Amino acid sequence: MEFSMIFIVSNIMLLLSSASAKTASPPSLSPTPAPAPAPDFVNLTDLLSVAGPFHTFLGYLESTKVIDTFQNQANNTEEGITIFVPKDNAFTSAKKSALSKLTSDQIKQVILFHALPHFYSLSDFKNLSETSSTPTFAGGDYTLNFSDISGTVQISSGWSKTKVSSAVHATDPVAIYQVDKVLLPEAIFGTNIPPAPAPAPTPDVAPAADSPTEHSADSKASSPSSTPDGSSSYKLISYGIWANLVLATFGVLVLF
């Protein structure tokens, strides 16, 4: 009887321990997928400082605070940004004729005019060439026209024309392209595109002038007064004949 009770109690203890073990084991869960990595932060100031030289354009970006607008578009939006950057020598040629007369607000609009609020690779410009105009960060009437000529991207601002000469950075979400000229908007400068300056004319080499001394010598040689005329020769001969006659007469008188 005691053995039966011990056996029954042992089985009950085993059942309870196995039940508690099953309850304590956590249920199996499927692994949670890792979050997508955040895109790398693109520092526009660093990019423009290393490439170029783009010091003049970078200076305008910082003085007008447009760098903050471009930087926010590059790193905090899904659209990305496309920037057209002229080299320093492009600003040198445009500063005296155009930029020097602009107000600070107009300068800011010109700098905003150099960027599109979307990332475009070089191949995308072929599609843009089929549209009438493309809006820029300056908004409103500040639009650009693109054309693809044998793989070269041409840009028209309505007042100036240029081309994309090289890609400085072209990784989504930021594209930076070097252009040959400053993009001057039609909304500020009008529609009359200034003609390209004509090349300086080559000076004609004038023939060497005749020497005054030679000319005067020739004049004297050809002048009638420079040579004895016929009447002067006749007078000298007459004087000589008369002198000979006087001497002959005087000689005859002496003999007699």
C-alpha positions as CSV (number, residue, x, y, z in Angstrom):
1,M,0.0,0.0,0.0
2,E,2.8,2.4,0.9
3,F,4.6,1.5,-2.3
4,S,1.5,2.3,-4.4
5,M,1.2,5.7,-2.8
6,I,4.8,6.5,-3.4
7,F,4.5,5.4,-7.0
8,I,1.4,7.6,-7.6
9,V,3.0,10.6,-5.9
10,S,6.2,10.2,-8.1
11,N,4.2,10.1,-11.3
12,I,2.2,13.2,-10.3
13,M,5.5,15.0,-9.6
14,L,6.9,14.0,-12.9
15,L,3.8,15.2,-14.8
16,L,3.9,18.6,-13.0
17,S,7.6,19.1,-13.7
18,S,7.2,18.3,-17.4
19,A,4.1,20.7,-17.6
20,S,6.0,23.5,-16.0
21,A,9.0,23.0,-18.3
22,K,6.7,23.2,-21.4
23,T,5.1,26.4,-20.0
24,A,8.5,28.1,-19.3
25,S,10.0,27.5,-22.7
26,P,9.4,30.7,-24.9
27,P,7.6,30.3,-28.2
28,S,9.8,30.4,-31.3
29,L,9.6,33.8,-33.2
30,S,10.5,34.6,-36.8
31,P,13.6,37.0,-37.0
32,T,12.8,40.7,-37.5
33,P,14.2,42.1,-40.8
34,A,17.0,44.7,-40.3
35,P,16.0,48.3,-41.1
36,A,17.3,49.7,-44.5
37,P,20.5,51.7,-44.1
38,A,20.1,55.4,-44.3
39,P,21.7,57.1,-47.3
40,D,25.1,58.6,-46.9
41,F,25.1,62.3,-46.0
42,V,26.5,64.4,-48.9
43,N,28.3,67.5,-48.0
44,L,28.0,70.0,-50.9
45,T,30.6,72.3,-49.4
46,D,33.2,69.6,-49.3
47,L,32.5,68.5,-52.9
48,L,32.7,72.0,-54.4
49,S,35.9,72.8,-52.4
50,V,37.8,69.8,-53.7
51,A,36.6,70.0,-57.4
52,G,36.7,72.9,-59.7
53,P,38.0,75.5,-59.0
54,F,34.4,76.5,-57.9
55,H,35.4,79.0,-55.2
56,T,33.4,81.9,-56.7
57,F,30.2,79.8,-57.0
58,L,30.7,78.4,-53.5
59,G,31.2,81.9,-52.2
60,Y,27.8,83.0,-53.6
61,L,26.2,79.9,-52.2
62,E,27.3,80.7,-48.7
63,S,26.8,84.5,-48.9
64,T,23.2,84.1,-50.1
65,K,22.4,81.1,-47.8
66,V,21.4,79.1,-50.8
67,I,23.7,76.4,-49.6
68,D,21.3,75.5,-46.8
69,T,18.4,75.1,-49.4
70,F,20.5,72.9,-51.6
71,Q,21.9,70.8,-48.7
72,N,18.4,70.2,-47.3
73,Q,17.1,69.1,-50.7
74,A,20.1,66.7,-51.1
75,N,19.8,64.9,-47.8
76,N,16.2,65.3,-46.6
77,T,14.1,64.6,-49.7
78,E,13.5,61.7,-52.0
79,E,13.8,63.9,-55.1
80,G,17.4,64.7,-54.8
81,I,19.1,67.7,-56.6
82,T,21.0,68.6,-59.8
83,I,23.4,71.5,-59.7
84,F,25.1,73.2,-62.6
85,V,28.4,74.8,-61.4
86,P,30.4,77.3,-63.5
87,K,34.2,77.5,-63.0
88,D,35.8,80.6,-61.6
89,N,36.9,81.9,-65.0
90,A,33.2,81.9,-66.1
91,F,32.4,84.3,-63.4
92,T,35.3,86.5,-64.3
93,S,34.0,87.1,-67.8
94,A,30.4,87.6,-66.6
95,K,31.0,89.7,-63.5
96,K,31.8,93.0,-65.2
97,S,29.1,92.9,-67.9
98,A,26.2,91.4,-66.0
99,L,26.5,90.4,-62.3
100,S,28.0,93.7,-61.1
101,K,24.8,95.6,-61.7
102,L,22.5,93.1,-59.8
103,T,20.9,93.5,-56.4
104,S,21.5,91.0,-53.6
105,D,18.0,89.5,-54.2
106,Q,18.8,89.1,-58.0
107,I,22.1,87.5,-57.2
108,K,20.3,85.0,-55.0
109,Q,17.8,84.2,-57.8
110,V,20.7,83.7,-60.2
111,I,22.3,81.1,-57.9
112,L,19.0,79.3,-57.3
113,F,18.7,79.3,-61.1
114,H,21.7,76.9,-61.2
115,A,19.9,73.9,-59.7
116,L,16.9,71.6,-60.4
117,P,14.9,70.1,-57.5
118,H,15.4,66.5,-58.8
119,F,18.3,64.2,-59.4
120,Y,19.1,63.8,-63.2
121,S,21.7,61.5,-64.6
122,L,23.4,62.5,-67.9
123,S,21.1,60.0,-69.8
124,D,18.0,61.7,-68.3
125,F,18.7,65.0,-70.2
126,K,17.7,63.3,-73.4
127,N,14.2,63.1,-72.1
128,L,14.3,66.6,-70.8
129,S,15.2,67.9,-74.3
130,E,11.7,66.8,-75.4
131,T,10.0,69.1,-72.9
132,S,9.6,72.8,-73.5
133,S,11.1,74.0,-70.2
134,T,12.3,72.6,-66.9
135,P,11.7,74.5,-63.6
136,T,14.6,75.5,-61.3
137,F,14.9,76.3,-57.7
138,A,14.3,80.0,-58.5
139,G,10.7,79.1,-59.4
140,G,8.2,81.1,-61.6
141,D,9.6,82.0,-65.0
142,Y,13.1,80.9,-64.1
143,T,13.2,77.8,-66.3
144,L,15.9,76.1,-68.4
145,N,15.8,74.4,-71.8
146,F,17.9,71.4,-72.6
147,S,19.0,69.7,-75.8
148,D,21.1,66.6,-76.4
149,I,23.4,67.1,-79.4
150,S,25.5,64.0,-80.2
151,G,25.6,63.1,-76.5
152,T,26.6,66.7,-75.4
153,V,24.0,68.4,-73.1
154,Q,23.3,71.9,-74.2
155,I,21.6,74.4,-71.8
156,S,19.7,77.6,-72.8
157,S,18.6,80.1,-70.1
158,G,16.9,82.4,-72.6
159,W,19.8,84.9,-72.3
160,S,22.8,82.7,-72.2
161,K,23.8,79.3,-73.8
162,T,26.3,76.8,-72.5
163,K,27.0,73.1,-72.3
164,V,27.8,70.5,-69.6
165,S,31.5,69.9,-69.9
166,S,32.0,67.3,-67.2
167,A,30.3,65.4,-64.3
168,V,31.7,66.4,-60.9
169,H,29.4,64.0,-58.9
170,A,26.5,62.0,-60.3
171,T,25.4,59.5,-57.6
172,D,21.7,59.6,-56.5
173,P,20.5,61.8,-54.7
174,V,23.1,64.5,-55.8
175,A,24.3,65.3,-59.3
176,I,26.8,68.2,-59.9
177,Y,27.8,69.1,-63.4
178,Q,30.4,71.6,-64.6
179,V,29.2,74.2,-67.2
180,D,31.2,76.6,-69.3
181,K,29.2,79.8,-68.6
182,V,27.2,81.4,-65.8
183,L,23.4,80.7,-66.4
184,L,21.8,84.1,-66.6
185,P,18.0,84.0,-66.5
186,E,15.7,85.6,-69.0
187,A,13.5,86.8,-66.2
188,I,16.3,89.2,-65.1
189,F,18.2,89.9,-68.3
190,G,15.6,89.7,-71.0
191,T,15.6,87.8,-74.3
192,N,18.3,89.5,-76.2
193,I,21.3,87.1,-76.1
194,P,24.4,89.2,-76.4
195,P,26.5,88.2,-79.5
196,A,29.8,86.6,-79.0
197,P,32.7,89.1,-79.1
198,A,34.3,89.3,-82.5
199,P,38.0,88.4,-82.7
200,A,40.4,91.4,-82.7
201,P,41.3,92.4,-86.2
202,T,44.8,91.7,-87.4
203,P,46.5,95.0,-88.0
204,D,47.5,95.6,-91.6
205,V,51.2,96.1,-92.2
206,A,51.6,99.4,-94.0
207,P,54.3,99.7,-96.7
208,A,57.4,101.6,-95.6
209,A,57.1,105.2,-96.4
210,D,59.6,106.8,-98.7
211,S,62.5,108.4,-96.9
212,P,62.2,112.2,-96.8
213,T,65.8,112.6,-97.8
214,E,65.4,110.2,-100.7
215,H,62.2,111.9,-101.8
216,S,63.8,115.4,-101.6
217,A,66.8,114.1,-103.5
218,D,64.6,112.7,-106.2
219,S,62.6,115.9,-106.2
220,K,65.8,118.0,-106.6
221,A,67.0,115.7,-109.3
222,S,63.8,116.0,-111.2
223,S,63.3,119.7,-110.5
224,P,64.2,122.0,-113.5
225,S,66.1,124.4,-111.2
226,S,68.4,121.6,-110.0
227,T,70.1,121.3,-113.5
228,P,71.4,124.1,-115.7
229,D,69.0,124.9,-118.4
230,G,69.9,125.6,-122.1
231,S,70.0,129.4,-121.7
232,S,72.6,129.2,-119.0
233,S,74.9,127.0,-121.1
234,Y,74.5,129.4,-124.0
235,K,75.6,132.4,-121.9
236,L,78.7,130.6,-120.7
237,I,79.8,129.7,-124.2
238,S,79.2,133.3,-125.4
239,Y,81.3,134.7,-122.6
240,G,84.1,132.3,-123.5
241,I,84.1,133.3,-127.2
242,W,84.1,137.1,-126.4
243,A,87.0,136.6,-124.0
244,N,89.0,134.7,-126.6
245,L,88.4,137.5,-129.2
246,V,89.5,140.2,-126.7
247,L,92.7,138.3,-125.9
248,A,93.5,137.7,-129.6
249,T,93.0,141.4,-130.4
250,F,95.2,142.5,-127.5
251,G,97.9,140.1,-128.7
252,V,97.9,141.5,-132.3
253,L,98.2,145.1,-131.0
254,V,101.3,144.1,-128.9
255,L,103.0,142.6,-131.9
256,F,102.7,145.8,-133.9
